[in-house]
Amino acid sequence: MKFEETLLPEKSDVKTLQNMIRKYNRQNFEAANQTDFAIYIKDDNENVMGGISGEIFGNWMDVDYLVIHESLRRKGLGRELLKKAEDLAIRNNCKNIFLNTLDFQGKDFYPKFGFEEVYVKRQYPLTGTEHFFVKKLSNEIDKETGEITEEAE
């Protein structure tokens, strides 16, 4: 056996590591649905002008990206994306939404919508901060109409 260090790892080698841990995890996790999701904002020419994307896995919706084109910011589209993502999470039986943001992005935005800051990574990457948020979902869905019957706490 030998150790090899690199700052330019081969994608195939990283994929091997990912597959190794995923195989181990599958043996130890209970069965849960896992799927990617995305909600896009498109203009009249079908160009993507923003959106939210991530993964739904069991009780969790993990948001990887929420972005809106600079020309469309401060028009309520971020709020609408969060609401649509929350509705999607509830329809997929999620109990929580997790996301992270940088200090100059949305750290003051997410708490307005019920997200609780659970961790701050300081000096990231050098002088900034990365903020981690969770929103607990307590909504119920009417089985007949498919509508949300309660607001989140």
Number of C-alpha atoms within 10 A of each C-alpha: 3 3 4 5 6 6 5 6 9 10 9 9 10 11 10 12 12 11 12 11 11 13 11 10 11 11 10 9 9 9 10 11 11 13 11 12 17 16 16 17 16 12 10 6 6 9 10 13 15 21 20 20 19 19 16 23 17 17 18 22 30 20 20 15 15 20 17 19 11 9 8 12 12 10 9 9 16 20 15 11 22 18 13 14 22 21 18 17 23 22 15 16 20 21 17 20 21 19 19 23 20 16 15 10 12 13 19 11 13 20 14 10 12 15 19 15 17 12 12 16 12 13 10 12 10 7 7 12 17 18 19 18 19 21 23 16 22 13 20 16 15 11 8 6 8 10 12 15 11 12 9 14 9
